[in-house]
Amino acid sequence: MHPERLFPRRRHALAATSLTLLALAGCGGDDSSGGSPFGGTPKASQSSSATDLGFPIVATRNTTRTASDDPVAGAAAIARAIYSGGAAETQARAVALVDRRDWRAALAATSLMAKPIGAPILFSDGANLPKTTTEALEALRPAGSEPAGGAQVFRVGAVGRPAGLRTNDIDGTDPAALALAIDRITAAARRRASDSVLVVSAERPEFAVPAAAWAAKSGDPIAFVTKAGIPAATRRQLADHPRATIFVLGPSNVIPPAVTKQLRRYGTVRRTGGADPISNAIGFAKYGSGSFGWHITGAGHGFEFARSNAPLMAITLAPLAATGLHGPLLLLDSADKLPEPVRGFLLDFQPGIPSTGDPADGYYNRGWLAGSTDAISPQVQSQIDALLEISPINDRAPAPEQTATSESTPTTPITPTTTTGPTPPGRTTDGKKP
């Protein structure tokens, strides 16, 4: 039984989590509790109606939502939900501070969340620290990441410098150079270079952001390419991994064959994903090769949901892939309609009540959404909730009426391909988890 594929009896925790997130996301992270990580919880004298408490927007039985379209507030909410500070295990060690204007730097920085560093992302506004970020830092009180030399804050690029905290400054002249620098820091902390590198487009965030969740969970580095070729810093980064397999995320019209041909100089190249942003995220969620990839083949998983046109909000969810949900990012392309490929994916892996007849003996799926109701409607959230619910095999969630009459064109996933360069033998082949 795989421990990360079980979510038994955890739904009661959603209520407490949702109250904190409602205060953070709805109020821009305002904390009147003097720095306590538990600030923002409604007092007994306040209204206790369901809508005032945020239900069913901030949480349903199977979903939680970061109810904001502001990535600064979203990142702070996620970091504080993970590192609530009430136990040694929930004490933050470090954070990664990234400029909200650079989605590429934020994407590359997600690998800092993985073990052994454990640094969730917070956002700077250039050299200025937003109030929400400052208050989150005060509440998190990072103790320092020992594998990273005791750093409390990783400053990724030209961002603000928090007063009174030990920093590790990650410099780079462009996103590819920052990705290289981040890769070298994580390799030093782990005392080894990763045997997998995830290559994404530096020009198409809607195809690149599914990499965030995997990088946060695995610590595998992200490297950038363009349609024109491989940046110089990326070439140096790949050279740091002479025995690695290079996984290319996205279709050939985003990362062309001419680029993968150049990548083969550095090792074995495998392409995964799908032909459009929705199927690209789904294809990556299903993909697995040895120890790389999510290998989603059955029920018992957490999933992240974000809009394809909001890359920073998608990236704010990445820390949940390292702790809590341990699952991939799925993308939505409409506020009011669940994409048919996403509905089909969730239906394929909807938990079924086991032969004992007791749902408590089964697997559970969970979801976390990023965005306000303008970005993801309550109706779509409700449909996701129904598709995550454990149910009898013959009583699965039906498609809403509008889906049956839609003219959406089915998306085509990429068939994973392998091309081999000078990488030494001994790599595992594509396959499922045992």
GIVEN-V844383 format. One record per pair of residues at least 24 apart in sequence whose C-alpha atoms are under 6 Angstrom apart, sorted by the first residue. I is the first residue (numbers start at 1). GAP is how many residues later the second one is. D is the distance in whole Angstrom. If there is no record, write none. Layout:
{{I:GAP:D} {I:GAP:D}}
This chain:
{{5:295:4} {5:296:5} {6:294:5} {6:357:5} {7:357:5} {18:40:6} {21:56:6} {24:53:6} {25:42:6} {25:43:5} {25:48:6} {28:45:5} {29:103:5} {35:103:6} {35:104:5} {36:103:5} {37:47:6} {37:102:5} {62:304:5} {62:323:5} {63:303:6} {63:304:5} {63:305:5} {64:304:5} {65:303:6} {65:304:4} {65:305:6} {66:304:5} {67:304:5} {67:305:5} {68:303:5} {68:304:5} {69:302:5} {69:303:6} {71:241:6} {71:242:5} {72:51:5} {75:47:5} {75:241:5} {76:60:6} {92:48:6} {92:50:5} {93:49:5} {93:50:5} {93:51:5} {93:52:5} {94:25:5} {94:48:5} {94:50:5} {94:51:6} {94:58:4} {94:59:5} {95:24:4} {95:25:5} {95:26:6} {95:58:5} {96:24:6} {96:25:5} {96:57:6} {96:58:5} {97:24:6} {97:25:5} {97:26:6} {97:57:6} {97:58:5} {97:59:6} {98:25:5} {98:26:6} {98:58:5} {99:24:6} {99:25:5} {99:26:6} {99:27:5} {99:60:6} {100:24:6} {100:25:6} {104:71:6} {105:70:6} {107:105:6} {108:71:5} {108:114:5} {110:102:6} {110:105:6} {110:106:5} {111:104:5} {111:105:5} {111:108:5} {113:103:5} {114:102:5} {114:103:5} {114:104:6} {114:105:5} {117:28:6} {120:199:6} {124:35:6} {126:33:5} {127:32:4} {127:33:4} {128:32:5} {129:31:6} {147:42:5} {148:41:6} {176:48:6} {176:57:6} {176:58:6} {177:56:5} {180:57:5} {183:38:6} {195:49:4} {196:48:5} {196:49:5} {197:24:5} {197:49:5} {198:24:5} {198:49:5} {199:24:5} {199:25:6} {199:48:6} {199:49:5} {200:24:5} {200:49:5} {201:24:5} {201:25:6} {202:24:6} {206:71:6} {206:102:5} {207:43:6} {207:70:5} {210:71:6} {210:119:6} {212:103:6} {212:106:6} {213:105:4} {213:108:5} {213:115:6} {216:102:6} {216:103:6} {216:106:6} {217:104:5} {217:105:4} {227:28:6} {229:30:5} {243:180:6} {247:24:6} {249:24:5} {251:24:5} {264:157:5} {265:156:6} {267:154:5} {267:155:5} {267:156:4} {268:151:6} {268:152:4} {268:153:5} {268:155:6} {269:149:6} {269:150:5} {270:147:6} {270:148:5} {271:145:5} {271:146:6} {272:144:5} {273:141:6} {274:139:4} {274:140:5} {275:137:6} {275:138:6} {278:53:6} {279:132:6} {279:134:6} {281:49:6} {283:130:6} {285:43:6} {289:141:4} {289:142:5} {290:138:5} {295:137:6} {298:51:5} {299:50:5} {299:51:6} {299:52:5} {300:63:5} {300:64:5} {300:65:5} {301:64:5} {302:24:6} {302:25:5} {302:63:6} {302:64:5} {302:65:6} {303:24:5} {303:25:5} {303:64:5} {304:25:5} {304:26:6} {304:63:6} {304:64:5} {305:24:6} {305:25:5} {305:26:6} {305:64:5} {306:25:5} {306:63:6} {306:64:5} {307:24:5} {307:25:5} {307:26:6} {308:24:6} {308:25:6} {335:40:5} {335:41:4} {335:42:5} {336:41:5} {338:42:6} {346:41:6} {350:38:6} {351:39:5} {352:38:5} {352:39:5} {352:40:5} {352:41:5} {353:38:6} {353:39:5}}
